[in-house]
Amino acid sequence: KYGQLVEETHGVKLRPGEDRMLQVQIHVADSTEAAMRTARRGHDELTKLLWPNIIRRNPALASRGPFTLEERMGGKSWIIGTPEQARDTLLEMQSELGFEALVIFPHLPGMRRVETIEQLGRFWADIRPALAARAPAIQPVQAGV
């Protein structure tokens, strides 16, 4: 739909995935259970912080409880599991949505800096190479251009 709107509004036809970015929370561990356990603590803290603002912006949600970690994982806004599971989920989403850019949030409330750095390292070593292999060749954006 985005590509269609750009074409209708600006007369520019985008190739699949062009000018699209995916943003996800990501947390990986050696097992799905371990990833869920550590992600749940951060998810629940973040939800406590954000839920009042979410329902203020969308009052229809006030009648339900906050989103659970499982609901967020089902909607793929949170990718939790082993590096292989995260890689496969992102590759599936890349095929389905055709994004060129990816923004990850590897830090959760309560995590120490060393844990966040570990998450970034695991993403870089275990997940990013598979995504990079599928990425189209594009020119880097120059600052100020």
GROMACS elastic network, one bead per residue, 0.5 to 0.9 nm:
[ bonds ]
;  ai    aj funct       b0    kb
    1     4     6  0.50654   500
    1     5     6  0.61957   500
    1     6     6  0.86937   500
    2     5     6  0.51291   500
    2     6     6  0.62368   500
    2     7     6  0.86324   500
    2    20     6  0.85250   500
    3     6     6  0.51636   500
    3     7     6  0.61953   500
    3     8     6  0.86434   500
    3    12     6  0.86012   500
    3    13     6  0.69730   500
    3    14     6  0.58429   500
    3    15     6  0.79895   500
    3    16     6  0.78598   500
    3    17     6  0.86249   500
    3    18     6  0.83344   500
    3    19     6  0.87875   500
    4     7     6  0.51383   500
    4     8     6  0.61377   500
    4     9     6  0.85313   500
    4    13     6  0.78688   500
    4    14     6  0.84485   500
    5     8     6  0.50981   500
    5     9     6  0.59231   500
    5    10     6  0.81660   500
    6     9     6  0.52126   500
    6    10     6  0.55305   500
    6    11     6  0.68774   500
    6    12     6  0.62568   500
    6    13     6  0.72038   500
    6    14     6  0.77148   500
    7    10     6  0.54605   500
    7    13     6  0.51451   500
    7    14     6  0.74155   500
    8    11     6  0.57187   500
    8    12     6  0.78422   500
    8    13     6  0.88394   500
    9    12     6  0.81101   500
   10    13     6  0.86379   500
   14    17     6  0.77556   500
   14    18     6  0.57603   500
   14    19     6  0.76773   500
   15    18     6  0.54350   500
   15    19     6  0.87918   500
   16    19     6  0.89165   500
   16    20     6  0.88856   500
   16    97     6  0.83643   500
   16    98     6  0.58369   500
   16    99     6  0.80453   500
   17    20     6  0.55799   500
   17    21     6  0.83772   500
   17    94     6  0.84149   500
   17    97     6  0.68878   500
   17   100     6  0.56966   500
   17   101     6  0.89109   500
   18    21     6  0.87884   500
   18    98     6  0.76110   500
   18    99     6  0.68743   500
   18   100     6  0.62718   500
   19    99     6  0.75172   500
   19   100     6  0.68561   500
   19   101     6  0.80370   500
   20    97     6  0.84669   500
   20    98     6  0.73434   500
   20   100     6  0.58132   500
   20   101     6  0.65065   500
   20   102     6  0.87911   500
   21    98     6  0.88258   500
   21    99     6  0.53065   500
   21   100     6  0.60798   500
   21   102     6  0.55466   500
   21   103     6  0.72931   500
   22    93     6  0.88887   500
   22    94     6  0.87094   500
   22    97     6  0.86101   500
   22    99     6  0.62489   500
   22   100     6  0.80941   500
   22   101     6  0.63538   500
   22   103     6  0.61385   500
   22   104     6  0.83326   500
   23    77     6  0.75150   500
   23   101     6  0.86232   500
   23   102     6  0.59139   500
   23   104     6  0.58435   500
   23   105     6  0.78347   500
   24    76     6  0.76330   500
   24    77     6  0.51064   500
   24    78     6  0.57569   500
   24    79     6  0.69986   500
   24   102     6  0.79438   500
   24   103     6  0.64720   500
   24   104     6  0.51532   500
   24   105     6  0.62463   500
   24   106     6  0.87985   500
   25    76     6  0.88994   500
   25    77     6  0.63173   500
   25    79     6  0.61791   500
   25    80     6  0.82407   500
   25   103     6  0.85884   500
   25   104     6  0.57210   500
   25   106     6  0.61703   500
   25   107     6  0.80740   500
   25   108     6  0.85982   500
   26    39     6  0.88117   500
   26    77     6  0.85405   500
   26    78     6  0.58250   500
   26    80     6  0.58795   500
   26    81     6  0.86061   500
   26    86     6  0.77269   500
   26   104     6  0.63607   500
   26   105     6  0.59348   500
   26   106     6  0.52096   500
   26   107     6  0.81109   500
   26   119     6  0.84531   500
   26   123     6  0.88159   500
   27    35     6  0.63972   500
   27    36     6  0.83742   500
   27    38     6  0.84039   500
   27    39     6  0.64835   500
   27    78     6  0.80385   500
   27    79     6  0.64795   500
   27    80     6  0.50053   500
   27    81     6  0.67647   500
   27    82     6  0.83297   500
   27    83     6  0.85827   500
   27    86     6  0.83127   500
   27   105     6  0.83949   500
   27   106     6  0.59164   500
   27   107     6  0.79584   500
   27   108     6  0.84456   500
   27   119     6  0.68288   500
   27   123     6  0.89782   500
   28    31     6  0.80269   500
   28    32     6  0.78322   500
   28    34     6  0.83818   500
   28    35     6  0.54086   500
   28    36     6  0.86056   500
   28    39     6  0.85997   500
   28    79     6  0.81183   500
   28    80     6  0.57947   500
   28    81     6  0.50508   500
   28    82     6  0.50757   500
   28    83     6  0.55913   500
   28    84     6  0.89792   500
   28    85     6  0.86487   500
   28    86     6  0.72695   500
   28   106     6  0.87708   500
   28   119     6  0.68775   500
   28   122     6  0.77423   500
   28   123     6  0.81880   500
   29    32     6  0.67825   500
   29    33     6  0.83439   500
   29    34     6  0.59550   500
   29    36     6  0.85711   500
   29    38     6  0.87534   500
   29    80     6  0.83374   500
   29    81     6  0.62549   500
   29    82     6  0.52140   500
   29    83     6  0.69271   500
   29   119     6  0.85391   500
   29   122     6  0.88767   500
   30    33     6  0.85937   500
   30    34     6  0.68762   500
   30    35     6  0.74055   500
   30    81     6  0.79305   500
   30    82     6  0.55760   500
   30    83     6  0.76125   500
   31    34     6  0.52756   500
   31    35     6  0.62838   500
   31    36     6  0.86248   500
   31    81     6  0.64852   500
   31    82     6  0.54739   500
   31    83     6  0.89015   500
   32    35     6  0.51203   500
   32    36     6  0.60670   500
   32    37     6  0.85451   500
   32    80     6  0.72305   500
   32    82     6  0.56155   500
   32    85     6  0.85198   500
   33    36     6  0.51274   500
   33    37     6  0.60956   500
   33    38     6  0.87466   500
   33    81     6  0.75416   500
   34    37     6  0.51056   500
   34    38     6  0.63205   500
   34    39     6  0.84201   500
   34    81     6  0.79679   500
   34    82     6  0.88581   500
   35    38     6  0.54594   500
   35    39     6  0.58634   500
   35    40     6  0.83153   500
   35    80     6  0.60795   500
   35    81     6  0.52950   500
   35    82     6  0.71307   500
   36    39     6  0.50911   500
   36    40     6  0.57477   500
   36    41     6  0.87788   500
   36    69     6  0.84654   500
   36    80     6  0.64559   500
   36    81     6  0.68591   500
   37    40     6  0.54146   500
   37    41     6  0.70209   500
   38    41     6  0.57548   500
   38    42     6  0.70541   500
   38    43     6  0.88982   500
   38   108     6  0.89961   500
   38   111     6  0.89736   500
   39    42     6  0.53405   500
   39    43     6  0.59257   500
   39    44     6  0.85154   500
   39    69     6  0.82656   500
   39    80     6  0.73104   500
   39   108     6  0.71831   500
   40    44     6  0.59319   500
   40    45     6  0.85019   500
   40    68     6  0.89464   500
   40    69     6  0.65411   500
   41    44     6  0.53790   500
   41    45     6  0.63703   500
   41    46     6  0.86865   500
   41   108     6  0.82743   500
   41   109     6  0.78074   500
   41   110     6  0.77384   500
   42    45     6  0.52028   500
   42    46     6  0.60638   500
   42    47     6  0.84630   500
   42   107     6  0.85127   500
   42   110     6  0.62148   500
   42   111     6  0.76327   500
   43    46     6  0.51290   500
   43    47     6  0.59602   500
   43    48     6  0.85781   500
   43    68     6  0.82652   500
   43    69     6  0.65549   500
   43   108     6  0.70194   500
   43   109     6  0.75942   500
   44    47     6  0.50603   500
   44    48     6  0.62055   500
   44    49     6  0.86866   500
   44    68     6  0.80165   500
   44    69     6  0.78298   500
   44   109     6  0.89146   500
   45    48     6  0.52031   500
   45    49     6  0.64104   500
   45    50     6  0.87797   500
   45   108     6  0.85949   500
   45   109     6  0.64305   500
   45   110     6  0.82502   500
   46    49     6  0.51057   500
   46    50     6  0.61007   500
   46    51     6  0.82920   500
   46   108     6  0.76743   500
   46   109     6  0.64912   500
   47    50     6  0.50772   500
   47    51     6  0.54077   500
   47    52     6  0.87907   500
   47    66     6  0.69099   500
   47    67     6  0.76125   500
   47    68     6  0.85659   500
   48    51     6  0.57053   500
   48    52     6  0.76839   500
   48    66     6  0.81418   500
   49    52     6  0.71789   500
   49    53     6  0.82098   500
   50    53     6  0.55063   500
   50    54     6  0.62440   500
   50    55     6  0.89366   500
   51    55     6  0.62453   500
   51    56     6  0.84714   500
   51    66     6  0.63340   500
   51    67     6  0.84889   500
   52    55     6  0.54297   500
   52    56     6  0.61368   500
   52    57     6  0.87464   500
   52    62     6  0.87774   500
   53    57     6  0.62169   500
   53    58     6  0.85316   500
   54    57     6  0.52695   500
   54    58     6  0.60972   500
   54    59     6  0.81182   500
   54    61     6  0.79599   500
   54    62     6  0.87548   500
   55    60     6  0.72605   500
   55    61     6  0.55831   500
   55    62     6  0.53663   500
   56    59     6  0.56472   500
   56    61     6  0.88216   500
   56    62     6  0.81125   500
   58    61     6  0.59640   500
   58    62     6  0.76843   500
   59    62     6  0.53300   500
   59    63     6  0.81833   500
   60    63     6  0.67320   500
   60    64     6  0.84764   500
   61    64     6  0.56686   500
   61    65     6  0.79035   500
   61    66     6  0.84328   500
   62    65     6  0.73537   500
   62    66     6  0.86797   500
   64    67     6  0.85259   500
   65    68     6  0.84765   500
   67    70     6  0.81375   500
   67    71     6  0.60939   500
   67    72     6  0.67674   500
   68    71     6  0.51347   500
   68    72     6  0.63848   500
   68    73     6  0.86088   500
   69    72     6  0.51421   500
   69    73     6  0.61093   500
   69    74     6  0.85208   500
   69    78     6  0.77123   500
   70    74     6  0.60076   500
   70    75     6  0.85970   500
   70    78     6  0.87938   500
   71    75     6  0.62456   500
   71    76     6  0.85145   500
   71    78     6  0.89199   500
   72    75     6  0.51035   500
   72    76     6  0.61107   500
   72    77     6  0.55848   500
   72    78     6  0.54703   500
   72    79     6  0.83414   500
   73    77     6  0.61645   500
   73    79     6  0.58578   500
   73    80     6  0.69931   500
   74    77     6  0.78994   500
   74    78     6  0.81171   500
   74    79     6  0.89089   500
   75    78     6  0.75428   500
   76    79     6  0.59701   500
   76    89     6  0.81904   500
   76    93     6  0.86973   500
   79    85     6  0.84428   500
   79    86     6  0.60187   500
   79    89     6  0.75336   500
   79    90     6  0.83640   500
   80    83     6  0.87197   500
   80    85     6  0.79347   500
   80    86     6  0.66619   500
   81    84     6  0.79309   500
   81    85     6  0.57913   500
   81    86     6  0.61831   500
   82    85     6  0.51160   500
   82    86     6  0.62171   500
   82    87     6  0.85177   500
   83    86     6  0.50625   500
   83    87     6  0.59843   500
   83    88     6  0.85241   500
   83   122     6  0.72863   500
   83   123     6  0.72947   500
   83   126     6  0.60826   500
   83   127     6  0.63878   500
   84    87     6  0.50500   500
   84    88     6  0.60953   500
   84    89     6  0.85329   500
   84   126     6  0.74272   500
   84   127     6  0.73064   500
   85    88     6  0.51526   500
   85    89     6  0.60841   500
   85    90     6  0.85770   500
   86    89     6  0.51234   500
   86    90     6  0.61307   500
   86    91     6  0.85275   500
   86   123     6  0.88903   500
   86   127     6  0.71639   500
   87    90     6  0.52269   500
   87    91     6  0.60834   500
   87    92     6  0.85590   500
   87   123     6  0.86544   500
   87   126     6  0.75886   500
   87   128     6  0.77521   500
   87   130     6  0.72131   500
   87   131     6  0.78086   500
   88    91     6  0.50738   500
   88    92     6  0.60930   500
   88    93     6  0.85639   500
   88   127     6  0.85563   500
   88   130     6  0.89354   500
   89    92     6  0.51129   500
   89    93     6  0.61756   500
   89    94     6  0.85314   500
   90    94     6  0.59362   500
   90    95     6  0.85429   500
   90   127     6  0.85240   500
   90   131     6  0.76973   500
   91    95     6  0.62228   500
   91    96     6  0.85578   500
   91   130     6  0.76371   500
   91   131     6  0.65058   500
   91   134     6  0.86147   500
   92    95     6  0.51860   500
   92    96     6  0.61305   500
   92    97     6  0.84780   500
   93    97     6  0.56238   500
   93    98     6  0.74125   500
   93    99     6  0.81788   500
   94    97     6  0.53675   500
   94    99     6  0.57019   500
   94   100     6  0.80783   500
   94   131     6  0.80789   500
   94   134     6  0.87593   500
   95    98     6  0.54859   500
   95    99     6  0.82001   500
   96    99     6  0.86781   500
   99   102     6  0.73318   500
   99   135     6  0.88520   500
  100   135     6  0.66067   500
  100   136     6  0.74710   500
  101   135     6  0.88758   500
  105   108     6  0.79573   500
  106   116     6  0.61720   500
  106   117     6  0.85588   500
  106   119     6  0.59661   500
  106   120     6  0.65699   500
  106   123     6  0.86959   500
  107   110     6  0.86781   500
  107   111     6  0.66267   500
  107   112     6  0.86460   500
  107   113     6  0.84644   500
  107   115     6  0.80405   500
  107   116     6  0.53348   500
  107   117     6  0.87549   500
  107   119     6  0.78304   500
  107   120     6  0.89263   500
  108   111     6  0.56812   500
  108   112     6  0.89543   500
  108   116     6  0.80683   500
  109   112     6  0.87021   500
  111   114     6  0.81523   500
  111   115     6  0.60945   500
  111   116     6  0.67569   500
  112   115     6  0.53174   500
  112   116     6  0.65837   500
  112   117     6  0.88727   500
  113   116     6  0.51515   500
  113   117     6  0.62505   500
  113   118     6  0.86134   500
  114   117     6  0.50818   500
  114   118     6  0.61551   500
  114   119     6  0.87049   500
  115   119     6  0.62560   500
  115   120     6  0.87015   500
  116   119     6  0.50299   500
  116   120     6  0.62750   500
  116   121     6  0.86153   500
  117   120     6  0.50620   500
  117   121     6  0.61460   500
  117   122     6  0.86323   500
  118   121     6  0.50209   500
  118   122     6  0.61538   500
  118   123     6  0.85692   500
  119   122     6  0.51585   500
  119   123     6  0.61592   500
  119   124     6  0.85782   500
  120   123     6  0.51031   500
  120   124     6  0.60899   500
  120   125     6  0.86132   500
  121   124     6  0.50621   500
  121   125     6  0.60687   500
  121   126     6  0.82531   500
  122   125     6  0.52249   500
  122   126     6  0.55534   500
  122   127     6  0.73165   500
  122   128     6  0.89888   500
  123   126     6  0.54636   500
  123   128     6  0.60102   500
  123   129     6  0.89975   500
  124   127     6  0.60943   500
  124   128     6  0.51179   500
  124   129     6  0.72726   500
  125   128     6  0.65563   500
  125   129     6  0.69805   500
  126   129     6  0.69001   500
  126   130     6  0.80582   500
  127   130     6  0.59406   500
  127   131     6  0.69024   500
  128   131     6  0.51527   500
  128   132     6  0.59598   500
  128   133     6  0.85468   500
  129   132     6  0.50410   500
  129   133     6  0.61085   500
  129   134     6  0.88661   500
  130   133     6  0.52854   500
  130   134     6  0.68483   500
  131   134     6  0.54076   500
  131   135     6  0.63328   500
  132   135     6  0.50362   500
  132   136     6  0.84044   500
  133   136     6  0.84629   500
  135   138     6  0.84625   500
  138   141     6  0.89532   500
  139   142     6  0.89619   500
  141   144     6  0.88890   500
  141   145     6  0.75292   500
  142   145     6  0.56638   500
